[in-house]
């Protein structure tokens, strides 16, 4: 049996990690793991219990009372909170900010750490997030750091949210994006930064198809080498 292949894709919010990783996983026959969705699920649980995401003690006390798990339907990752599929509820700006805040807490990261590692140990995966190449899968077969300008990323997220019928403005999305960038890169636990051996890819101005082809070539070349 061949050893599972692990591809780590890190980068800031809105860089296109999830969309690109999902397409690549399908084309390469790997399992796609959206770790951001796992953290969003914790953020959603915190909000559902009306806990202040800034209250680290209250957030930590909630963790023993929730289960977060993953499943797949029609090739798409679904996330479950205490057995309930919450995939449709975790993409709002409010949940995004709660996830950004709570994901900086070491107990939350430890809570999800084993689930992520076990998945990669048992399957060939493309896993995206903020600290996959640096912390979760430091020995990944391929590491990529995907980025784009804040304006480019905000425009993509704005259009995505509007397509879902959400009443948001580009200015608000851009402000949230910059705040999340700051939080993610300045947190004490596993801050957002490229792994030393990651390939840096800036997708500013690229079409989705161009970005997919660039990353696919990087992955295939790395695996050949």
C-alpha positions as CSV (number, residue, x, y, z in Angstrom):
1,X,0.0,0.0,0.0
2,X,1.4,3.4,-1.0
3,X,2.0,5.9,1.7
4,X,-0.7,8.6,1.8
5,X,0.2,11.9,0.1
6,X,-0.4,15.1,2.1
7,X,-0.6,18.6,0.4
8,X,-0.7,21.5,2.8
9,X,-2.2,24.8,1.5
10,X,-1.9,27.8,3.8
11,X,-2.8,31.4,3.4
12,X,-4.9,34.3,4.5
13,X,-8.7,34.4,4.4
14,X,-10.2,34.8,0.9
15,X,-7.1,33.7,-1.0
16,X,-9.1,31.0,-2.7
17,X,-7.6,28.1,-0.7
18,X,-10.8,26.2,-0.2
19,X,-12.1,26.5,-3.8
20,X,-8.8,25.6,-5.4
21,X,-8.1,22.8,-2.9
22,X,-11.5,21.3,-3.5
23,X,-11.0,21.2,-7.3
24,X,-7.5,19.8,-7.0
25,X,-8.6,17.1,-4.6
26,X,-11.3,16.0,-7.1
27,X,-8.9,16.0,-10.0
28,X,-6.1,14.2,-8.1
29,X,-8.4,11.7,-6.3
30,X,-7.5,13.0,-2.8
31,X,-9.7,13.8,0.2
32,X,-10.2,17.6,0.7
33,X,-10.0,18.8,4.3
34,X,-11.2,22.3,4.9
35,X,-9.8,23.1,8.3
36,X,-11.3,26.6,8.3
37,X,-14.7,24.9,8.3
38,X,-13.8,23.1,11.5
39,X,-12.8,26.3,13.3
40,X,-15.9,28.0,12.0
41,X,-17.9,25.2,13.5
42,X,-16.4,25.9,16.9
43,X,-17.1,29.6,16.4
44,X,-20.7,28.8,15.4
45,X,-21.1,26.7,18.6
46,X,-19.8,29.5,20.7
47,X,-22.2,32.0,19.2
48,X,-25.1,29.5,19.5
49,X,-24.4,29.3,23.2
50,X,-24.3,33.1,23.4
51,X,-20.7,33.0,24.7
52,X,-18.4,36.0,24.0
53,X,-15.7,34.7,21.6
54,X,-13.2,36.8,23.5
55,X,-13.9,34.9,26.7
56,X,-11.2,32.2,26.6
57,X,-12.3,30.6,29.9
58,X,-15.9,30.2,28.7
59,X,-14.9,29.0,25.2
60,X,-12.5,26.3,26.7
61,X,-15.3,25.2,29.1
62,X,-17.6,24.6,26.1
63,X,-15.2,22.3,24.3
64,X,-15.8,19.1,26.4
65,X,-19.6,19.5,25.6
66,X,-19.3,19.6,21.8
67,X,-18.2,17.2,19.1
68,X,-16.9,18.4,15.7
69,X,-16.7,15.8,12.9
70,X,-16.4,15.7,9.1
71,X,-18.3,13.7,6.5
72,X,-18.4,13.7,2.7
73,X,-21.5,13.8,0.4
74,X,-21.1,13.9,-3.4
75,X,-17.4,14.6,-2.9
76,X,-18.1,17.6,-0.8
77,X,-16.9,18.0,2.8
78,X,-19.7,18.5,5.4
79,X,-19.1,19.5,9.0
80,X,-21.1,18.4,11.9
81,X,-21.7,19.9,15.3
82,X,-22.9,17.3,17.8
83,X,-24.1,15.2,14.9
84,X,-25.9,18.1,13.1
85,X,-24.8,19.2,9.7
86,X,-24.0,22.9,10.1
87,X,-22.2,23.4,6.8
88,X,-24.8,25.9,5.6
89,X,-24.6,28.1,8.7
90,X,-20.8,28.7,9.2
91,X,-20.0,31.1,6.3
92,X,-21.4,34.4,7.7
93,X,-19.1,37.3,8.6
94,X,-20.2,37.0,12.3
95,X,-19.1,33.3,12.4
96,X,-15.9,34.2,10.5
97,X,-14.9,36.7,13.2
98,X,-15.8,34.3,16.0
99,X,-13.7,31.6,14.3
100,X,-10.8,34.1,13.9
101,X,-10.9,34.9,17.6
102,X,-11.4,31.5,19.0
103,X,-8.9,29.8,16.7
104,X,-6.2,31.9,18.4
105,X,-6.8,30.0,21.6
106,X,-4.5,27.0,22.2
107,X,-7.2,24.8,23.7
108,X,-9.3,25.2,20.5
109,X,-6.4,24.4,18.3
110,X,-5.6,21.3,20.4
111,X,-9.2,20.3,20.3
112,X,-9.2,20.0,16.5
113,X,-5.5,19.0,16.1
114,X,-6.0,15.2,16.3
115,X,-8.9,15.1,14.0
116,X,-6.8,16.8,11.3
117,X,-3.7,14.7,11.8
118,X,-5.6,11.4,11.9
119,X,-7.4,12.2,8.6
120,X,-4.0,12.9,6.9
121,X,-2.5,9.8,8.4
122,X,-5.2,7.5,6.9
123,X,-5.8,9.2,3.6
124,X,-4.1,11.2,0.8
125,X,-5.3,14.7,1.5
126,X,-5.3,18.3,0.4
127,X,-5.7,20.2,3.6
128,X,-6.0,24.0,3.7
129,X,-5.9,26.4,6.6
130,X,-3.6,28.8,8.4
131,X,-1.0,26.6,10.0
132,X,-1.1,23.3,8.1
133,X,2.4,23.3,6.8
134,X,3.9,24.8,9.9
135,X,2.1,23.0,12.7
136,X,-0.6,20.4,11.7
137,X,1.3,18.6,8.9
138,X,5.0,19.8,9.2
139,X,6.1,16.8,7.2
140,X,3.6,17.3,4.3
141,X,4.6,16.0,0.9
142,X,4.0,19.4,-0.6
143,X,3.5,22.8,1.1
144,X,2.0,25.8,-0.6
145,X,1.4,29.3,0.7
146,X,-1.4,30.9,-1.3
147,X,-2.0,34.7,-1.1
148,X,-3.5,37.6,-2.9
149,X,-4.0,41.3,-2.2
150,X,-6.5,42.2,0.5
151,X,-8.6,44.1,-2.1
152,X,-8.6,41.1,-4.5
153,X,-9.6,38.7,-1.7
154,X,-12.3,41.0,-0.3
155,X,-13.9,41.4,-3.8
156,X,-14.0,37.6,-4.2
157,X,-15.6,37.1,-0.7
158,X,-18.0,40.0,-1.3
159,X,-19.3,38.4,-4.5
160,X,-19.5,35.0,-2.8
161,X,-21.6,36.4,0.1
162,X,-23.9,38.4,-2.3
163,X,-24.5,35.3,-4.3
164,X,-25.8,33.7,-1.1
165,X,-28.2,36.6,-0.7
166,X,-26.4,38.3,2.2
167,X,-26.7,42.0,2.6
168,X,-23.1,43.1,2.8
169,X,-21.0,45.9,1.4
170,X,-17.5,45.6,-0.1
171,X,-16.1,48.1,2.4
172,X,-17.3,46.0,5.3
173,X,-16.0,42.8,3.8
174,X,-12.6,44.5,3.2
175,X,-12.5,45.8,6.8
176,X,-13.3,42.4,8.2
177,X,-10.6,40.9,5.9
178,X,-7.9,43.2,7.1
179,X,-8.9,42.7,10.7
180,X,-8.8,38.9,10.3
181,X,-5.4,39.1,8.5
182,X,-4.0,41.1,11.5
183,X,-5.5,38.7,14.1
184,X,-4.3,35.6,12.2
185,X,-0.8,36.8,11.7
186,X,-0.3,38.3,15.3
187,X,-1.9,35.5,17.4
188,X,0.4,33.8,19.9
189,X,-0.7,30.3,18.9
190,X,0.4,29.1,15.4
191,X,0.3,32.5,13.7
192,X,-0.3,32.7,10.0
193,X,3.1,32.5,8.2
194,X,4.6,30.5,5.3
195,X,6.5,27.3,6.2
196,X,10.2,27.7,5.4
197,X,9.9,25.1,2.6
198,X,6.5,26.3,1.2
199,X,6.1,27.4,-2.4
200,X,4.6,31.0,-2.4
201,X,1.9,31.6,-4.9
202,X,0.2,35.0,-5.4
203,X,-3.2,34.7,-7.2
204,X,-3.9,38.4,-7.5
205,X,-5.5,39.0,-10.9
206,X,-5.6,35.3,-11.8
207,X,-8.7,33.5,-12.9
208,X,-9.7,30.4,-10.9
209,X,-8.6,28.2,-13.7
210,X,-5.2,29.8,-13.9
211,X,-4.6,29.4,-10.1
212,X,-5.8,25.7,-10.2
213,X,-3.3,24.9,-13.0
214,X,-0.4,26.7,-11.2
215,X,-1.0,24.7,-8.0
216,X,-1.6,21.4,-9.8
217,X,1.8,21.8,-11.6
218,X,3.5,22.5,-8.3
219,X,2.0,19.5,-6.7
220,X,2.8,17.1,-9.6
221,X,6.3,18.3,-10.0
222,X,7.0,18.0,-6.3
223,X,5.7,14.5,-6.2
224,X,7.8,13.5,-9.2
225,X,10.9,14.9,-7.5
